[in-house]
């Protein structure tokens, strides 16, 4: 099961290093822009671009408590067939 705020923290940490790929089993990886990684032959559920998502927040705590951002992450994961809960 994926957890929304944990993913947001990882997106925050990926700023300046690349995009964040998220798989259904909860694993994540920072990847180069444009890269489409596979893990055990499976593509990630989603690839998040950190700058447009979290750069507007001055602190990670603001990002992890923003209702719109939480909903956006959850919608993206669910539409890709994953399960996510707000932690």
PLY file of the C-alpha trace (Angstrom):
ply
format ascii 1.0
element vertex 87
property float x
property float y
property float z
element edge 86
property int vertex1
property int vertex2
end_header
0.00 0.00 0.00
1.29 3.43 -0.93
1.07 6.39 1.45
0.37 9.88 0.14
2.49 11.97 2.49
5.44 9.59 2.16
5.33 10.01 -1.62
5.17 13.80 -1.27
8.26 13.74 0.97
10.10 11.68 -1.63
8.96 14.06 -4.39
10.28 16.94 -2.25
13.65 15.21 -1.86
13.88 14.53 -5.60
13.81 18.25 -6.47
16.88 19.12 -8.48
17.84 15.48 -9.01
15.18 14.22 -11.41
11.65 12.84 -11.49
10.23 10.32 -9.03
9.00 6.97 -10.35
6.56 5.10 -8.07
5.72 1.39 -8.34
2.71 -0.43 -6.90
4.84 -2.21 -4.28
5.85 1.14 -2.77
9.33 1.36 -4.17
10.47 4.61 -5.70
13.43 5.80 -7.73
14.70 9.17 -8.82
15.09 9.03 -12.59
16.35 11.33 -15.31
13.70 13.37 -17.13
12.33 11.39 -20.07
13.54 8.05 -18.71
10.94 5.24 -18.53
12.31 2.74 -16.00
11.20 -0.80 -15.35
11.46 -2.84 -12.17
11.12 -6.59 -12.53
9.74 -5.97 -16.02
7.04 -3.58 -14.82
6.71 0.10 -15.57
5.98 2.44 -12.66
2.43 3.44 -11.80
3.39 7.09 -12.06
6.29 9.41 -12.67
6.05 12.68 -10.77
7.88 15.87 -11.75
8.90 17.51 -8.47
9.34 21.15 -9.45
5.75 21.77 -10.68
4.31 19.85 -7.72
6.24 21.04 -4.68
8.49 23.99 -5.55
5.70 26.43 -4.65
5.93 25.37 -0.99
8.57 26.90 1.27
8.61 23.84 3.56
7.87 20.15 3.05
5.29 20.30 5.87
3.24 22.76 3.82
3.32 20.36 0.87
2.32 17.33 2.95
-0.73 19.18 4.29
-1.95 20.77 1.06
-5.33 19.24 0.28
-5.06 19.81 -3.48
-1.61 18.20 -3.70
-2.69 15.23 -1.57
-5.70 14.68 -3.83
-3.63 15.04 -7.00
-1.14 12.37 -5.89
-3.94 10.01 -4.80
-5.89 10.48 -8.02
-2.81 9.83 -10.17
-1.99 6.59 -8.33
-5.59 5.33 -8.29
-6.13 6.09 -11.98
-3.03 4.02 -12.72
-4.55 1.08 -10.83
-2.64 1.47 -7.57
-3.82 1.58 -3.99
-2.95 4.54 -1.81
-4.00 5.85 1.57
-3.43 9.12 3.35
-0.94 8.57 6.16
0 1
1 2
2 3
3 4
4 5
5 6
6 7
7 8
8 9
9 10
10 11
11 12
12 13
13 14
14 15
15 16
16 17
17 18
18 19
19 20
20 21
21 22
22 23
23 24
24 25
25 26
26 27
27 28
28 29
29 30
30 31
31 32
32 33
33 34
34 35
35 36
36 37
37 38
38 39
39 40
40 41
41 42
42 43
43 44
44 45
45 46
46 47
47 48
48 49
49 50
50 51
51 52
52 53
53 54
54 55
55 56
56 57
57 58
58 59
59 60
60 61
61 62
62 63
63 64
64 65
65 66
66 67
67 68
68 69
69 70
70 71
71 72
72 73
73 74
74 75
75 76
76 77
77 78
78 79
79 80
80 81
81 82
82 83
83 84
84 85
85 86
